[in-house]
């Protein structure tokens, strides 16, 4: 892609408006549960500082729906940034307004973090005036928020209209790695998909019919495919209106000689809680009052056999309800297998990364951890992403 990158920019003495994706999960107590996205943003911040630029950071946090929400203020992110950067981070109480503008005119410190952009409805509306106000603080715009480039928001796409604009180091790396999967992946390629919704996955499944050699489908996503095959999935989560979509994919894959593996056995329970009794059944033995909540041991072995034969594995979405001990095996055992192998492994999706962290598997064991779940899926689906297109247009 013909995208201006950060290393092309003259940063000396410049104010840089930097859009990061610092949307980290928080506990009920308001503490950061996983700082991966913050850590991944550090390289670009440090690069700007080392080239004598000053950084004005933008990010959203959660879904405040255009209103101020006390527990979605970014103060806790400012503290974490300060600890990791080992430098002073000035956190401002808003992202627009006269007071913000005045403080940023002076910039007595080298790193500023503005308040949650989504406290303003104009952010998600991609309002030009809102974007223009954000742009007025700086000389240069750098987008490093891969996790939000599939959104046409003011701070991801709108600002690029008003400033010289570049891709940050993280965004550049994401584009390079994912483009490589579309253009020249190491064969054989295995696509491992889980999670719940077929809507978010069918695009990449269809696009990868031309690229992947095998497809491993688990999680609640698999329930829709099992139902499409006429199997009883009991009271499991599935998408009835997507049965024909699932059937078509299976038919197309068979015509093209692609290997598609669905669960041959499943872990079921009648209730969803940490104490619910669970049992493993063949996938054609599920009763009406049962819920499928993980893949079974035979399926795990089948999936591992395919992974073992692959040179590239792309994984998005857990295999089951990994938050509960009875339903953790599918996600955990596949994560361990992939982490142990000397293959190209590309992992995406917040739940998938959360699970890997819960299992204490070092992220360095994987070739690439994508910081955007939805953005990764849409990129690999072949869609034009507004945040990237805004940079190409420059």
C-alpha positions, 0 to 999 in steps of 0.5 A: 500500500502506498501509505506515508509512514512515520519514518518519512516525517520530519518530527524535530520541534513538531507537535504530533497528534497521535491516535492510539488504541488504548481501549484496554479492559478494566476491572470493576474497580477501574484497574487495567486488566490487560495493558497489551494495547498500551505496551504496543503503542510505546514504540511509536511514542518513544520514536517521536520523542527520540526525534525531538517531537512532542506527543498529543495522544488521542484514544477512546475507552469503552462505549460511552455513547457520546456522553461523559461517563466517570469510570471511562475517563482515561486517567488510569491509562495516563498513569500506566503510560507514565509508568511505562514511559518513565516520563511525565504524562499530562492528562487533560480533562477534555479533548476539545475546548478553549482550555485544552487549546491554551494548554497545548499551545504551551506544551510544557511537557513532552507527552499529553493525553487528552480525555476519551474522544467518545465522550463527544458524539461528534467523534463517532459521527466523524464531524468535520468541525470536531476533527478540525479542532483536534487537528488545530493542536498539532503540526502532524497527525499520526494514526497508530490505532489499528484497532479502530481503523475500520471506523470512520471516526473524527480521530481516525479518519477525519483529522487526516483531512487537515494535517500531514498524516502518517501511519505509526510504527504499529499500524505500519507493522499490522498492514505489512503482516496482514498484507503478507497473508493476503499476498504471499503466505507460507503454505499450507495455510490454516484459518482457525475461527471461533467466537460467536457471530457468523456475521463478523467471520463469514467475510474472512471465511469466504475471502480465504477460500482462495488462500487457506488450505484448511478451516477449523471452526469452533466456538459458538460459531460452529453451532450455526454450522452444525445446525446447518448440517442438520444436527441438534445443537440443543439450546446452544447459542447460534444464528438461525437466520444464517443457516443458509450462509453457513451451508453455502460456505460448506458447499463452496469449500467442498467444491474447491477441495478445501478441508473444513473441520467442525467439532466431532465432539462437544462439551455440554452443560444445562446451565452456564455457571462455574459450578455447572456439571459438564460432559463430553458428547459426540456432536450428533448426540446433543439433547434439547436441554443442553448447551454446547460450550466448548469443543471436545477432546477428539476435536482438539486432537483433530484440530491439532493434527491440522495445525501440525501440518500447517506453515501458517495459522491465523486464529481469531476467536476462542473455542469455548467459554474459556472463562469457566474451568469446565470449558477452557480446554479447547481454547487453552490446548490449541493456544499451547499447541500453536505457541509450541510450534515453529510456524507463522502464527497470527493471532487476533481478537480481544477475547483470544488475546485475553485467553492467551494472557489468562493461560500465562502463555507469553505473547512472544511465542506467536509471530504476530499479535494483532491489536485489532479484532474487528479491524483484522477481520475486515482487513483480511476480508479485503475491505477498504478501512476508512482510517487506512484509506484516509492515509492513502488519500494523503 
